[in-house]
Amino acid sequence: MLLEVQLVHAEVGARVVRAHAVAAGVPLGSALGEGATAEEAEDRARERLLAQIGPLAYSALVHRPAAVKPPPQPPSSQPSVPQPRPHPAPIAPSGPVDLTPAAKPVEPEPEPAAEPQAPAEPAAEPPLDPEDWSAELARLDLALQRLGWKREQECLYLERAFGHPSRSRLTTYADLMAYLRAVESLGVPSDPAAAPLPLRRCDLLSQCDGLLQLLGWDAQRGRRFLEEQFNRGSRQQLSDDELLRFNMLLETAMLEQAAT
């Protein structure tokens, strides 16, 4: 069994690390940890992973750094949650038929008209992607200059992270920002063949699906939890950072559920 550790988010005073356990190609569990340093975040991720898979399975894990982790593959679309089947209407028990004429039903008095309710506020929509990416591309050039990476080094890193060696093939703003945040978080020097890879939005959504399955929550329960935490009706309305925080809240809920 293998234990993979990956730095997925970095900013001033905060690091988020993901620990992932795999046995014979089958995922056993994953956990996120947050801390002021990467070491603290990794320790917390390991503790959460231990609580998920148990001490016996955890003791058999062989640590594998994130540098040798293959590029993430796009997840399949989220499976629809089956709706519960309606219960059949109860059948009245058989018995003697009452032939007594029924009393004339009393017509109920008309109820007063209900007061019109104020329309519900529409759910907040996610901000549109900017049409001009020049500021982000300029930040990316500065980050690459700081690392001392030439075109060859950048192509190698892009191939590992996105499956292609060209920056021009980053067609979504989310992928560009994931790439930019990952490059800006790297220290000097950094080897493009071993540097931590960015955690893409498709990976965050895939991890969220797995956590919801482990919790045993259906789509309605997960949506209610999302509304309680972020006042949003859909995960698509979350930014990448908010989606990462949402996954960490799901992991906390899973640990609390296991403790009860």
Sequence and secondary structure as in RCSB ss.txt:
>XXXX:A:sequence
MLLEVQLVHAEVGARVVRAHAVAAGVPLGSALGEGATAEEAEDRARERLLAQIGPLAYSALVHRPAAVKPPPQPP
SSQPSVPQPRPHPAPIAPSGPVDLTPAAKPVEPEPEPAAEPQAPAEPAAEPPLDPEDWSAELARLDLALQRLGWK
REQECLYLERAFGHPSRSRLTTYADLMAYLRAVESLGVPSDPAAAPLPLRRCDLLSQCDGLLQLLGWDAQRGRRF
LEEQFNRGSRQQLSDDELLRFNMLLETAMLEQAAT
>XXXX:A:secstr
 EEEEEEEEEETTEEEEEEEEEETTEEEEEEEEEESSHHHHHHHHHHHHHHHH HHHHHT EEEEGGG       
                        S                              S  HHHHHHHHHHHHHHT  
HHHHHHHHHHHHSSS GGG  SHHHHHHHHHHHHH  SS  TTTS     HHHHHHHHHHHHHHHT  HHHHHHH
HHHHHS S GGGS HHHHHHHHHHHHHHHHHHHH 
